[in-house]
C-alpha cells in the first residue's frame, strides 16, 4: 500500500460527536485514483496548491491530502484503501475510478457517512457506460456524481435521425461495455433502422487480415458497402488505428460517412482523425463553454486557476482530460464548502473511523457536510459544477464537429451543432453531398487508349501528352460546367482491368481500387463485377457487341453465267431442247399448218431446235416497220442471245460473305473470330455461353470458337491487334460496336464493315473510386447533357452520318459511287468475246457453204434451185439491151414489202400466186398489184415461166414503191433468210417484146 508522504497529522481521538474546531485545525481530504491515472493525481495536487494559496477561501486554513492508487478492476483493494484513508480522519473522499470499484466505494461511503465525490473514469479513454451498481442514485446517498450522467444514447440517436440514416454499423472496442447503448438500439429498432454491431479487436491489423482471408469476394463487397455509414464507440487512439487500417485496405471510400462519439476527444485528436480519414467525418464530444472575456478565463469568482490549466493555448491545458477537469472542480467545490462551514462556526473535527472494527459507528457530521456540498456550486475548468437532489451533476454540453466529403487531408473542421439535455440539438445536420461547384479540385484520371474514345492528339517531348476523343469531350464538358481540373495518364498495362486469381484487379480498374487515380475514363463498360469494386456514373452512351469483318471483293468468274443453275439442271434444259425440238419438227412434218399469205414456213429439224432454244433465251419483240433488222443466220442469233442477256448479267452481284448478324457468325466455322482476352466482351460471352441458367445457344457457339485452345488461338491482347488481323487477314473481330463503327468509317479503302447486336444491354460509364463523392454530381450533369442534346452533338463529331464508307454493306463499295472498273465486267466481256469468235467462225462456214452451193452447176432440172438474187441477176442480164418500155421501168428498181402491199387500196384482191418450181419443196408467193403493167419475156425451155404486168407506175412519182434494194433484188424479203424460187413451167403469152424463147421470162 502506497501512502502519500505528506506532513504527519496528529489526529486526536475524540468521540464521534461534533466538536468546535480550533483555529489551527487542518482540513484533510482523501483521494483514490486508478493506478493508470497519474495525471489525475497531478491535477488534484495542483488544485490543492492553488487553493492553499488563496486566502480568500480558506483564510488561514490549509488543505492536506492523502492519495491512494488502486486497480480499477479490484474493488476489494479500493475498499481497503478507502478504509485506511477514513482511519486517518478524512472529511471527504474524492475518487476517479471505473464502475467496478465505484460500487464498493459507494457502499462504504454510505455506511460511514463520508461525502464521496465520484468521478467516473473509463479505461483507456473508451466512451463511458452507465455503472449498473450506481445507476439508482438516492437522495440519502453519500456518493455525489461529479461527472454528468451519460447522454451518448440521446445525442447519437438525434444525430442519426438528422442525417436520416436507415442502415449503418456500430464499431466498439474491447473495453467498451455494449450495455451502454441498449437504449439506443431499442430506439433505432423502433424506427426501423438496420443496425449492425461489430467489435474491434485490440490487434486491428490481424482482424482486418482475417476478414480478407475468410470472407468471399461477394461478402467482402457487401461488407464494404455496409461501411459507408458507421458509428464508432471507441477511444481516440483506437479510432485512429482503425481508420488508418480500413483506409489503407480500401474498405472505405470517398462517400463514406463515419461518426465518432466520445466525450473524451481533444483538439489534437480531432486533427489526427481528420488527417487519417477520408470521406466525411462527424465527431461528437463533450465541450466546456469558456468565458467570452479572454482575460477572465482563469478567474472563477474569487479564485484564480493555474494558468497552465486554463489557457487554451497552453500545451498542458490542451492535454487535459475530462476527469482532470472534474477533479480540479471537485477540490474547488470542497474548499468552498469548508469555507462556508467555517463562516457558520459549525466546524467540527472528526475522529478516525475504523471500517473493520465491529460495531463502528458512522460519522455524525457527515450528513451536514453532505448537505453543504450539495447546496454549493462552483464554476471551474468543467464549467458549472452543481448537484441536484439525486446527487448528480446535470450540466453537460456536447458539440458536433464535421468535415465535408473528400480526401483532402487538410480539409477544415467546423462546428455543426451543439446539444444539451435541456435544449436538445441546436443546429441543422444534413448529409449533403457535393454541390455543383468543384472549383479548385484537381482529379487524377486514368485511361486506356481506344479509338475514338481516347486518342493521343499531341505528344511533344518534354511536355505532357494531350488527348482527344469522345470520352475526352465528355470529360471536358463536365469540367467546364463543374469547374474542376484534371491530370490524365494511361494505365501502365494498357488494360481495362480484370480480377486476378488472388482477388486483386489490374488495369484501369486496379488503379482506382488502389486509389492511384480518382477517375477512370475510356471505352469502359459498366459490368456487375467492376461495379462491385468501383463506382460508375450513369451511362453516357449505349453499348452493344459488334463484329468487324472485311468486305468481300468482287471476283472475276469467267463462267458466272452458269452459276444460277447446277449441272443437273443444265442437262435437263439441254434434253428438253432436243426432245421438244424433235417433237415440233415431227408435228409440222406430219400436219403442215395452213399459213397466211405472205408468210414462209420451214419445217426443218434445225429451225425446230432453234425455236425451242429461243423460248429459253428471249431476244426481244420483232418489229416490222422502222425497227430491228431480223437476223436469221445462226451466227447472228448467237450474238443476239448474248447481247440481249448482257444487261441482266451485269445486275447480278454474287456476294461471297454472307455474315449479316451475330447469329450468322456463330453458325459458321470457316471464318475464325475472337476478341480481346480477359476483356468485358470476353467475360460476357463466357458468362452467357457457360452459365447453365442463362445459356444462350448463340453465345455457346461463339464461346467454343473464342475459347479454342484455351483462348490463345483466336483472341488478341489489344483491340488494335484484332483490327489489323481483320484488315490484312482472314479473321472476324468481336468487340465494342461503337469502336468498330469508327474504324470502319475511317478506313481509307472502305474495306471493312460491321455487324452489331441491336439490343443495348449495358452502356459506357465513368468509373470512380468506391464511394466517390463525385459520382452523383457527374451523373446529374451527364443526364443534363443528354437531355439538352449536347451529347448527340459530341457523338456526331466522331460518328458522322455522311461517311463516304458504307458501314453495313458487305461488298467493297463507297457510298459516293466511284466509277466501275474493268474487273467488274471482265467475265462478261470474256464470254461475249467467246460468243463473237464463235459467231465469226460460224458465219465464215456459212458463207463458204453458200458460195459453194451457188457455184455448183445443176445437172438435172429436178435438182435446180434458183433464189431471188440469182433470178434477179438473170432478169437484168436479159433485159439490158431491150428497147421495150420495161427498160425504162426496170424490174430491178421495184422494191416491195408486205407493208407496202397492204397500203395499196386493192392490193389483196390483185394477188397472184406463182406456181412452185418443179419438183421442189419451197413455195414463193409474190404480191403484184394490178396497177403494174405486165412485162414478160420468154425464158428458155428449162426455165419457161412468166408474169403479166400491168401499167407500171413511175417510182419517181412518189408511188408506193421503194427505191432499189441494196442487194439488187426485186423485193425486200419479209423474213431473215433469202427464199429460193422453184422452177415450174407456165403458159407463155405472146409478148410484143423479147420473143426469144431462150431469154423469155414472166414476172
TORPATI-283187 format. One record per residue (C-alpha): x, y, z. Coordinates in steps of 0.25 Angstrom, whole numbers, padded with zeros to 4 digits, always signed. Example, Ala and Ser with C-alpha at 12.3 -4.5 7.8 and 13.67 -1.06 7.14 Angstrom:
residues 2
+0049-0018+0031+0055-0004+0029
END
This chain:
residues 1003
+0000+0000+0000+0005+0013-0004+0003+0025+0006+0005+0039+0002+0018+0045+0009+0012+0058+0014+0012+0065+0027+0009+0055+0039-0004+0059+0044-0007+0057+0059-0021+0052+0060-0028+0053+0073-0037+0042+0077-0050+0049+0081-0063+0043+0081-0071+0043+0068-0079+0055+0072-0077+0069+0066-0067+0078+0074-0063+0092+0071-0051+0093+0062-0039+0100+0067-0033+0111+0059-0021+0103+0056-0029+0091+0051-0025+0084+0038-0034+0080+0026-0032+0066+0022-0037+0061+0008-0034+0047+0003-0033+0042-0011-0033+0029-0018-0029+0028-0033-0027+0018-0043-0013+0013-0044-0013+0017-0059-0018+0031-0056-0005+0038-0051-0010+0051-0058-0022+0051-0048-0012+0051-0036-0004+0063-0043-0016+0072-0045-0022+0068-0031-0009+0073-0025-0009+0086-0033-0023+0089-0029-0020+0087-0014-0007+0096-0016-0015+0107-0023-0026+0107-0012-0016+0107-0001-0010+0120-0007-0024+0126-0008-0026+0133+0006-0040+0138+0001-0046+0124+0002-0039+0117+0014-0032+0129+0020-0022+0122+0030-0027+0108+0028-0019+0099+0019-0023+0086+0012-0016+0073+0013-0018+0061+0005-0016+0046+0005-0016+0039-0009-0016+0024-0011-0015+0017-0025-0023+0004-0027-0026-0005-0039-0039-0001-0045-0043-0015-0046-0041-0019-0032-0052-0014-0023-0046-0021-0010-0033-0013-0012-0041+0000-0013-0050-0003-0001-0037-0006+0007-0030+0007+0003-0043+0015+0006-0043+0010+0020-0029+0013+0022-0032+0027+0018-0044+0028+0027-0036+0023+0038-0027+0035+0036-0039+0045+0039-0043+0050+0025-0054+0059+0023-0057+0055+0009-0053+0045-0001-0050+0048-0016-0049+0036-0025-0046+0035-0040-0048+0020-0044-0057+0011-0052-0070+0005-0050-0065-0008-0044-0059-0001-0032-0068+0010-0031-0080+0002-0026-0072-0003-0014-0067+0011-0010-0081+0016-0011-0086+0005-0001-0075+0009+0008-0077+0024+0008-0092+0021+0011-0088+0013+0023-0078+0022+0029-0085+0035+0025-0073+0041+0018-0077+0050+0006-0072+0043-0007-0069+0051-0019-0069+0041-0030-0063+0044-0044-0065+0032-0053-0053+0029-0062-0054+0020-0074-0042+0011-0076-0032+0016-0087-0041+0027-0092-0053+0018-0096-0067+0024-0096-0074+0023-0083-0085+0013-0080-0094+0015-0068-0090+0008-0056-0100-0003-0052-0097-0002-0037-0098+0013-0037-0109+0015-0046-0120+0017-0036-0116+0030-0028-0124+0033-0016-0125+0046-0008-0119+0040+0004-0107+0034-0004-0094+0040+0001-0088+0038-0013-0089+0050-0022-0087+0048-0037-0077+0059-0041-0078+0055-0056-0092+0057-0062-0100+0045-0066-0097+0038-0079-0105+0045-0090-0098+0038-0102-0110+0030-0106-0119+0042-0107-0108+0050-0115-0105+0039-0125-0119+0036-0127-0123+0050-0131-0111+0052-0139-0114+0039-0147-0128+0044-0149-0124+0057-0154-0115+0050-0164-0127+0041-0168-0119+0029-0167-0126+0016-0169-0114+0006-0169-0101+0007-0162-0091-0001-0154-0086+0001-0140-0072-0002-0136-0068-0003-0122-0055-0006-0116-0052-0017-0106-0052-0008-0094-0066-0003-0097-0078-0008-0089-0088-0011-0100-0099-0010-0090-0097+0005-0090-0104+0006-0103-0116-0003-0101-0126+0009-0101-0120+0014-0114-0122+0000-0120-0136+0000-0115-0139+0014-0121-0133+0010-0135-0141-0003-0135-0154+0005-0133-0150+0014-0145-0148+0002-0154-0133+0005-0155-0124-0006-0160-0112-0006-0150-0101-0016-0149-0091-0018-0138-0076-0021-0139-0065-0022-0128-0052-0016-0132-0041-0025-0126-0028-0020-0120-0020-0025-0132-0027-0018-0143-0018-0022-0154-0020-0037-0150-0035-0034-0150-0035-0028-0164-0026-0038-0170-0034-0049-0164-0046-0043-0171-0040-0043-0184-0035-0057-0183-0049-0063-0178-0059-0055-0186-0062-0058-0200-0061-0047-0210-0076-0045-0211-0077-0044-0196-0066-0034-0195-0073-0025-0205-0085-0025-0197-0077-0022-0185-0070-0011-0192-0084-0005-0195-0088-0006-0180-0076+0002-0176-0081+0014-0184-0089+0018-0171-0083+0015-0158-0083+0020-0143-0070+0018-0135-0071+0016-0120-0057+0015-0116-0045+0023-0111-0038+0033-0120-0026+0024-0120-0033+0012-0125-0041+0020-0135-0028+0026-0141-0023+0012-0143-0036+0006-0148-0038+0017-0158-0024+0016-0163-0025+0001-0165-0038+0002-0173-0034+0013-0182-0021+0006-0185-0028-0007-0188-0038+0000-0197-0050-0003-0189-0055+0011-0189-0056+0021-0200-0059+0036-0202-0074+0035-0200-0073+0028-0186-0078+0036-0174-0074+0032-0160-0078+0037-0147-0068+0036-0135-0075+0039-0122-0067+0040-0109-0067+0051-0098-0052+0050-0098-0047+0055-0111-0037+0066-0110-0034+0076-0121-0021+0069-0125-0029+0056-0126-0039+0063-0135-0027+0068-0145-0021+0054-0145-0034+0047-0148-0038+0057-0159-0024+0055-0165-0025+0040-0165-0039+0038-0170-0046+0040-0184-0060+0043-0187-0068+0051-0177-0065+0050-0162-0074+0055-0151-0069+0056-0137-0078+0057-0125-0070+0061-0112-0073+0068-0099-0070+0083-0099-0068+0093-0088-0072+0107-0090-0062+0118-0088-0064+0132-0083-0066+0142-0094-0055+0151-0088-0042+0144-0090-0036+0152-0078-0046+0145-0069-0043+0131-0074-0034+0127-0062-0043+0135-0052-0054+0128-0045-0061+0137-0035-0051+0139-0024-0042+0129-0029-0031+0129-0040-0028+0116-0047-0014+0112-0050-0011+0118-0064-0005+0105-0069-0019+0098-0067-0028+0109-0072-0021+0116-0084-0025+0109-0097-0012+0112-0104-0004+0105-0093+0000+0091-0097-0003+0086-0083-0017+0091-0084-0019+0085-0097-0015+0071-0092-0025+0072-0080-0034+0060-0079-0049+0062-0075-0046+0055-0062-0035+0064-0059-0045+0076-0061-0055+0070-0051-0044+0066-0041-0040+0081-0040-0054+0086-0039-0057+0075-0028-0046+0081-0020-0050+0095-0022-0065+0091-0018-0060+0085-0005-0051+0097-0002-0063+0106-0003-0071+0096+0005-0061+0097+0016-0061+0112+0015-0076+0112+0017-0075+0103+0029-0064+0112+0035-0072+0124+0034-0084+0117+0040-0075+0114+0052-0081+0100+0051-0068+0093+0048-0066+0080+0056-0053+0072+0055-0055+0057+0052-0048+0045+0060-0043+0034+0051-0052+0023+0047-0050+0009+0047-0057+0001+0036-0052-0012+0040-0056-0012+0055-0069-0018+0058-0079-0008+0064-0072+0004+0058-0082+0016+0056-0082+0025+0044-0078+0040+0045-0089+0048+0051-0085+0061+0044-0085+0054+0030-0100+0058+0027-0097+0073+0030-0085+0073+0021-0092+0065+0010-0104+0076+0010-0094+0087+0010-0087+0081-0002-0100+0079-0010-0104+0093-0007-0091+0099-0013-0087+0101-0027-0075+0106-0034-0070+0110-0048-0057+0103-0051-0050+0096-0062-0062+0088-0065-0072+0100-0066-0082+0099-0055-0082+0088-0045-0094+0087-0036-0103+0075-0031-0118+0073-0032-0126+0065-0021-0121+0052-0026-0107+0056-0025-0104+0057-0040-0098+0068-0048-0108+0072-0059-0098+0081-0066-0093+0075-0079-0091+0081-0093-0088+0074-0106-0082+0080-0119-0084+0073-0132-0072+0075-0142-0071+0071-0156-0064+0071-0169-0068+0071-0184-0067+0059-0193-0054+0057-0200-0040+0052-0197-0033+0065-0195-0024+0063-0182-0025+0078-0179-0040+0080-0180-0045+0088-0169-0054+0084-0157-0065+0093-0153-0076+0093-0142-0089+0088-0148-0098+0088-0136-0098+0087-0120-0106+0078-0111-0110+0079-0096-0121+0072-0088-0130+0084-0087-0130+0090-0101-0126+0077-0109-0120+0079-0123-0116+0093-0126-0113+0094-0141-0116+0086-0154-0109+0074-0159-0111+0069-0173-0104+0058-0180-0101+0067-0192-0093+0062-0204-0084+0071-0213-0091+0083-0219-0089+0088-0233-0076+0095-0230-0063+0087-0231-0054+0099-0234-0040+0096-0228-0042+0081-0229-0031+0074-0238-0035+0060-0242-0025+0049-0246-0031+0042-0258-0026+0028-0263-0029+0024-0277-0027+0013-0288-0025+0018-0302-0037+0013-0310-0041+0020-0323-0050+0028-0324-0052+0030-0309-0038+0033-0304-0026+0036-0314-0013+0044-0313-0014+0057-0320-0001+0063-0317+0012+0057-0312+0023+0067-0311+0036+0062-0304+0037+0068-0290+0023+0072-0289+0010+0065-0284+0003+0058-0295-0010+0063-0300-0022+0055-0302-0035+0055-0311-0047+0047-0313-0061+0045-0310-0059+0042-0295-0049+0053-0294-0060+0063-0300-0070+0058-0289-0060+0060-0278-0057+0074-0283-0072+0077-0283-0073+0073-0269-0060+0080-0265-0065+0093-0272-0078+0092-0264-0073+0088-0251-0060+0095-0251-0050+0084-0247-0037+0082-0254-0031+0068-0257-0018+0061-0260-0018+0049-0269-0009+0037-0271-0010+0023-0278-0011+0011-0269+0002+0004-0268-0002-0009-0274-0011-0003-0284-0023-0011-0280-0037-0008-0275-0036-0017-0263-0040-0031-0259-0040-0039-0246-0028-0047-0244-0026-0061-0237-0023-0055-0224-0035-0045-0224-0027-0033-0228-0030-0024-0240-0021-0020-0251-0022-0009-0262-0031+0003-0261-0040-0003-0250-0027-0006-0242-0023+0008-0242-0036+0012-0236-0036+0001-0226-0023+0004-0221-0026+0019-0220-0015+0023-0230-0026+0030-0238-0039+0038-0236-0046+0035-0249-0045+0024-0260-0049+0028-0274-0049+0021-0287-0058+0012-0295-0061+0006-0281-0074-0002-0280-0082-0004-0267-0082-0018-0262-0086-0024-0249-0072-0029-0246-0066-0016-0248-0077-0008-0240-0074-0017-0228-0061-0010-0226-0063+0003-0233-0074+0013-0235-0080+0017-0248-0087+0029-0253-0100+0027-0261-0097+0023-0275-0093+0033-0285-0094+0024-0297-0101+0011-0300-0092-0001-0302-0094-0014-0311-0085-0025-0316-0081-0024-0331-0073-0031-0341-0063-0025-0351-0061-0032-0364-0054-0030-0377-0063-0027-0389-0064-0037-0400-0056-0034-0412-0063-0035-0426-0056-0047-0433-0055-0049-0448-0063-0062-0451-0062-0065-0465-0074-0075-0464-0083-0067-0455-0094-0068-0465-0095-0083-0462-0095-0080-0447-0111-0079-0445-0113-0094-0450-0105-0106-0446-0100-0117-0455-0112-0126-0454-0122-0114-0457-0114-0111-0469-0114-0125-0474-0129-0125-0473-0130-0112-0481-0122-0118-0492-0130-0130-0492-0143-0122-0493-0138-0114-0505-0134-0127-0512-0147-0134-0509-0157-0123-0511-0150-0118-0524-0151-0132-0529-0166-0133-0526-0169-0119-0532-0162-0124-0545-0170-0137-0546-0183-0130-0543-0180-0120-0554-0176-0130-0564-0188-0139-0561-0198-0128-0561-0193-0115-0568-0200-0103-0563-0208-0094-0573-0200-0082-0573-0206-0068-0577-0202-0061-0589-0188-0054-0589-0182-0064-0579-0171-0074-0580-0171-0088-0573-0159-0096-0571-0161-0110-0565-0146-0114-0564-0141-0120-0551-0131-0109-0550-0141-0098-0549-0150-0106-0539-0138-0107-0530-0135-0092-0531-0149-0089-0528-0149-0097-0515-0136-0090-0511-0141-0077-0514-0152-0080-0504-0141-0081-0493-0134-0069-0498-0143-0057-0501-0138-0048-0512-0148-0037-0511-0160-0033-0519-0159-0034-0534-0164-0021-0541-0167-0019-0556-0166-0004-0558-0154+0004-0555-0150-0006-0544-0139-0017-0543-0134-0024-0554-0138-0038-0553-0126-0047-0553-0128-0062-0558-0114-0068-0558-0108-0076-0547-0097-0066-0545-0106-0054-0543-0115-0062-0534-0103-0065-0524-0099-0051-0524-0113-0046-0521-0114-0056-0510-0102-0051-0503-0106-0036-0505-0120-0038-0500-0115-0044-0487-0103-0035-0484-0112-0025-0476-0117-0035-0467-0104-0041-0465-0098-0028-0461-0108-0027-0450-0104-0040-0443-0094-0038-0431-0091-0050-0424-0086-0048-0410-0076-0057-0404-0078-0053-0390-0092-0056-0384-0090-0052-0370-0100-0041-0367-0103-0043-0352-0096-0050-0339-0105-0062-0342-0099-0064-0355-0085-0062-0349-0088-0073-0338-0093-0083-0348-0082-0083-0357-0068-0089-0354-0060-0086-0367-0056-0071-0363-0049-0071-0349-0053-0060-0339-0049-0055-0326-0048-0043-0316-0038-0037-0306-0034-0047-0296-0040-0044-0281-0048-0032-0286-0062-0029-0283-0067-0035-0296-0059-0048-0293-0065-0049-0280-0079-0046-0286-0078-0057-0296-0072-0067-0286-0083-0064-0275-0095-0065-0285-0089-0077-0292-0085-0085-0280-0096-0081-0269-0106-0093-0269-0117-0083-0264-0114-0073-0275-0109-0081-0286-0111-0075-0300-0109-0084-0312-0102-0073-0320-0093-0070-0309-0090-0084-0306-0085-0086-0321-0077-0073-0320-0070-0077-0307-0066-0090-0313-0059-0083-0324-0053-0072-0315-0048-0082-0305-0042-0091-0315-0028-0096-0309-0031-0088-0296-0034-0075-0303-0019-0073-0309-0022-0077-0323-0033-0067-0327-0032-0056-0316-0023-0044-0316-0016-0035-0305-0021-0022-0311-0032-0017-0320-0023-0011-0330-0017-0025-0332-0031-0030-0335-0033-0019-0345-0020-0022-0352-0024-0037-0353-0037-0033-0360-0031-0023-0370-0019-0032-0374-0024-0046-0371-0036-0055-0371-0042-0052-0357-0054-0046-0351-0052-0037-0338-0063-0037-0327-0062-0024-0320-0070-0011-0316-0079-0008-0327-0076+0007-0325-0061+0005-0327-0063-0004-0339-0072+0006-0346-0062+0017-0344-0051+0008-0350-0060+0005-0362-0064+0019-0364-0049+0024-0365-0043+0012-0373-0036+0018-0385-0040+0007-0394-0055+0005-0389-0051-0009-0388-0058-0012-0374-0072-0013-0370-0079-0016-0356-0090-0025-0351-0095-0022-0338-0106-0026-0328-0117-0017-0328-0120-0019-0313-0112-0010-0304-0112-0017-0291-0101-0008-0284-0094+0005-0286-0081+0013-0285-0079+0020-0272-0068+0028-0264-0062+0020-0253-0058+0025-0239-0053+0020-0226-0063+0013-0218-0071+0023-0210-0066+0035-0218-0073+0048-0215-0073+0052-0229-0081+0041-0235-0095+0047-0233-0091+0061-0238-0085+0055-0250-0097+0046-0253-0106+0058-0251-0098+0066-0261-0098+0055-0271-0113+0054-0271-0114+0069-0274-0104+0067-0286-0113+0056-0291-0126+0064-0289-0122+0077-0296-0116+0069-0308-0101+0073-0305-0097+0058-0304-0103+0055-0318-0095+0067-0324-0082+0061-0318-0086+0047-0324-0087+0053-0338-0073+0058-0337-0067+0044-0336-0078+0036-0343-0083+0045-0355-0095+0042-0363-0089+0046-0376-0078+0036-0376-0072+0032-0390-0072+0017-0386-0084+0009-0384-0083+0002-0370-0093-0009-0373-0090-0013-0387-0082-0026-0388-0077-0022-0402-0065-0013-0405-0073+0000-0410-0073+0014-0406-0086+0022-0403-0081+0033-0413-0081+0023-0424-0068+0022-0431-0066+0018-0446-0067+0003-0449-0054-0003-0454-0051-0014-0464-0051-0024-0453-0066-0023-0451-0068-0027-0465-0056-0036-0469-0065-0049-0468-0076-0043-0476-0067-0038-0487-0059-0051-0488-0072-0059-0490-0076-0048-0500-0063-0049-0507-0064-0064-0508-0078-0063-0514-0073-0053-0524-0062-0062-0528-0071-0074-0529-0081-0065-0538-0070-0061-0547-0066-0076-0549-0080-0080-0552-0082-0068-0561-0069-0072-0569-0074-0086-0570-0088-0082-0575-0082-0072-0585-0073-0083-0591-0084-0093-0591-0094-0083-0598-0084-0079-0609-0080-0094-0611-0095-0097-0614-0097-0085-0622-0085-0088-0631-0090-0103-0633-0095-0105-0648-0109-0113-0647-0108-0126-0655-0123-0128-0655-0136-0120-0655-0141-0127-0643-0130-0122-0634-0129-0108-0639-0132-0097-0629-0132-0082-0633-0132-0072-0622-0137-0058-0624-0124-0052-0625-0120-0061-0635-0133-0059-0643-0131-0044-0642-0117-0045-0648-0123-0053-0659-0134-0044-0662-0125-0032-0662-0116-0038-0672-0127-0042-0681-0133-0028-0681-0121-0019-0683-0121-0018-0698-0136-0017-0700-0143-0004-0705-0157-0008-0699-0164+0000-0689-0159-0009-0678-0145-0004-0680-0150+0010-0675-0156+0003-0663-0146-0007-0659-0152-0018-0650-0139-0017-0643-0143-0004-0637-0156-0009-0631-0156-0011-0616-0168-0016-0609-0171-0021-0595-0183-0027-0589-0186-0014-0582-0185-0007-0596-0195-0016-0602-0204-0015-0590-0204+0000-0592-0210-0001-0606-0225+0000-0608-0227-0013-0615-0215-0020-0613-0220-0032-0606-0230-0034-0618-0220-0034-0628-0211-0044-0623-0206-0055-0632-0199-0067-0627-0187-0072-0635-0187-0087-0636-0175-0095-0630-0163-0099-0637-0164-0113-0642-0160-0124-0632-0156-0114-0621-0162-0113-0607-0161-0097-0606-0172-0089-0610-0171-0074-0613-0182-0065-0612-0181-0051-0618-0190-0040-0617-0193-0032-0630-0202-0020-0631-0212-0019-0642-0207-0005-0645-0193-0011-0650-0193-0013-0665-0189-0027-0669-0175-0028-0675-0170-0042-0679-0160-0050-0687-0159-0064-0690-0148-0072-0683-0142-0084-0689-0149-0097-0689-0142-0101-0676-0148-0088-0669-0161-0085-0676-0168-0076-0667-0175-0062-0668-0182-0051-0661-0193-0042-0666-0190-0028-0662-0200-0016-0664-0196-0002-0666-0184+0001-0657-0185+0014-0649-0172+0022-0649-0165+0020-0636-0160+0035-0637-0175+0040-0636-0176+0037-0621-0183+0024-0623-0183+0012-0613-0170+0006-0618-0158+0008-0610-0144+0010-0616-0136-0001-0621-0132-0010-0610-0117-0010-0606-0115-0025-0610-0121-0022-0624-0133-0031-0622-0147-0029-0627-0153-0029-0613-0149-0028-0598-0151-0041-0592-0161-0041-0580-0152-0051-0573-0138-0052-0569-0133-0062-0579-0134-0061-0594-0144-0070-0601-0141-0079-0613-0152-0080-0625-0154-0094-0630-0155-0095-0645-0169-0098-0651-0173-0096-0666-0185-0086-0668-0193-0083-0680-0185-0073-0689-0194-0062-0695-0190-0054-0707-0181-0043-0704-0178-0032-0714-0165-0030-0708-0154-0040-0706-0159-0052-0713-0147-0060-0712-0151-0073-0705-0137-0075-0699-0138-0062-0692-0153-0061-0689-0157-0059-0674-0170-0055-0668-0172-0046-0655
END
